[in-house]
Amino acid sequence: MNTDPVKYLSKVDPQLAEVIKVAGKYSIKMRDNAFQSLFESIIYQQLAGSAANVIYRRFIKYFGNVIPTPKQIISSSETELKSKIGLSSKKIEYLKHLSTKVVEGKLRLDQLSTLSDEEVISQLTEVKGIGTWTAEMFLIFCLGRPDVLPVTDLGVRKAMCKIYSLPELPKPAEMLAISQPWRPYRSVATWYLWKSLKKFNSIG
C-alpha cells in the first residue's frame, strides 16, 4: 500500500518522468513552527529575496534573536518596527492581525493539521495579508500535505509551459487537467516543477 510518489509520478506522466530523471532525488525542507512560517511569509511578500532576508534578520534580532510570540508582536511598537526593521505599515498591520487571531483563539494553529486542505486555506485566508498562495505553501511546507497544486504560482506555470510545450502560460483549468494524473501527489510534482526551473536554464 506504501506507494512511492516519485515512482508513481514517473509511471503516469512521461514528460514529468524526464524532469524527475534530471532533477534527482525528492527532498523537501519542512517547517515545524507554524506561527514562524506564517509571519515569515508575510515579511517576505513582494520583496526581492536579498531585501527580504535583511528585514527578516532584523526582525528576529529585534526580538533578541529568538522567534517572537504572538503577544510580543502585538505589544511591539509600530514606530520601532518601521524605523529599526524597515517593515511597512501594511505588513505591521498584517503581523499584528495574525498575532491577535492566534492570541484570541480564532486561529488555532495546533489544530490546522486536523483540517482538510480546503478548511486550512479558508481559515488562513481570513488573516489580513495571507492569500491562497501563502496558505498553499503552508500546506506543502508546514503540514506536509501531499496533493497541493498552487495554480497561481508563476514558477509552476512557467515549468508546465516548457515541459508540455504549451503556446502560453497555462490557466488554472488547464493546469488542473494536466495535473489530474498526478493525484494524490501533486505537491511532489510541484516540487519537481520548481526544481526544473533551476535545472533547465532554457525555461524563461
N, C-alpha and C positions, 0 to 999 in steps of 0.2 A: 504493500500500500504506500510505502515511502517513495514517492516518485521524485526523481532528481529533476528540478526545474530546468536546469541548463540542457540536459539531455532531451527533456520533453520539448523545449522550445526549438532545439536543433532539428528534431524529428518533424515537427508540424509546420516549420517555415524555412524553406531552403535559403532564402535571402538572409534571414536572420542568422541562420546556421553559419554562413560565411563570415558575418560580423563577429559572432561568438568565437569562431576559429582564430581570427586575427586578434581580437581584443583580449583573449585569455581568460584566466580564472575569475569567476564572480567573487567579488569581495566588497561588501558594503559596510561603511562605518556607522554603527548605530549610536544614537544619543540616549543616555539613561536619565537625563534630568529634563522633564517635560517643561517646567517653567523656564529654565535657561534656554531651551530650544526655541520657545515662543518669543521671549524678549529679544533673543539674538536675531531672529528672523525680522523683527520689527526694526531693529537698529540697522540691519543690512539693506533694507528696502531702498531701491532707487539710488544706490551708491555704487561707485566702482569698487572693486574688491579691495584695493590698497587703502582707499579712503575709509571704507567701512571697517577694515582691520584696525586702523589707527583709532577711530572713535570707539570701537568695541573695547580695545585695550584700555583706553582712558576711562571708560565706563566701569570696567572691573576694578581698575586701580582706585577709582573714586570710592569704591566700597571696600577698600582695604585688601584688594586682590583676592577676594572671595566672592562666590556667587551671592548676590543680594537676595534677600527675602522680599516677598510682595510688600510687606509692611514698610521695609526700608525704602523701597522705591516710592511708595505713596507719600511718605514723610519727607522725602528729599526735596530740596529747594529747586524750583523750576529755573530760577536765575542762575544757580550754580551748574545745573545740568546743561544749560546753554553755554555759559561762559567757560567752564572748566572742561567740559566734554565735547561740546560742539553739536549737541542734539538740537533739532529744530523744535519749534513749539508743537507741531503736529505729532512728532514722534514721542515727545514727552507726554502729550495727551494720551496717545495710544498705550504707552508703557504703564501709565497710571490707571488707565481704564482696565487693562489686562489684570494688573495687580489688585485692583478693587474687586473685580469679579471673583478672583481667587479667594481673597480675604473674606468676602461676604458669602462664599459658598455657592455662588451662582455658576461658577465653573469649577467642577470637581476634577482636577487633573488626575487624581488617583483612580477615578472611575472610568476614564475615557477608554481604557483597554477593554472594558466590558461591553462597549457600544459597537454598533455596526459602523462601517466606513461612512455611510451617509449621515448617521447620527453625530459622529465626531465632527464632520465638516459643518453640519448645522450648528453645533454648539460653538465651535471655534470662530466661525464667521460672524457670530454675534458680538465678538470683540472688535472694537474700532481698530482698524489698521491690519486686520487679519482677513485675507480673502481666500477664495477657494484654493488657489495655487499653494499658498502657505500652509493651509490645512492639509493638502495632499502631501506636501513634503513632510509634514509632521507624521502622517500616516505611514509613510515609507521609512523615514529615518529614526523615528522615535517609537512608534508602535510596531514596526516591522511587518506591516500588512503586505501580503504578497501580490495583491491583484489591483494595484492602483495605476491608472494611466492619466497623467496630467495633460489634458488635451490643449491647454493654453501655453504650455511650456515651449518656448521658441526653439530650444535645443532639440527637443523631441520632434518637433515639426520639421526642422532642417534635416535631421537624420533620416526621418521617414522619406522626405522628398528625394534625398540622394539614394538611399538603399533601394527604394521601389521605383526609381526613375520617373517620378511624378513631374508634370509640367510646371507645377507651382506648389507652394507650401499647402499641405492638406488642411482642410477644415475639420472640426471635431467629428462630424458624421463619417467622413472618410477615414479618419484615424481609428474610430471605433470599429469600423468594418475591417480594416487591415489587422487590427489587434485581436479580433474575435478568436482566432485560433490559439492565441497566447494564453487565454484564460485557463487556469486561475493563477497565472504567474506573470501578469503584466508589469508588476513592479520590477521583476528581474529583467524583463525585456527592456523596460525603460532605462534601467542602469546600463544595459549594453548599447542602447541608442546614444546615451550621453557619452559613453566611452568611445563610440565610433567617431564622434566629432574630434576627439583628440588624436585618435589613431589614423584617421584618414584626412589628411590636410586638404584634399580636394573639395571637401564639403565647405560651402561658403555661406 
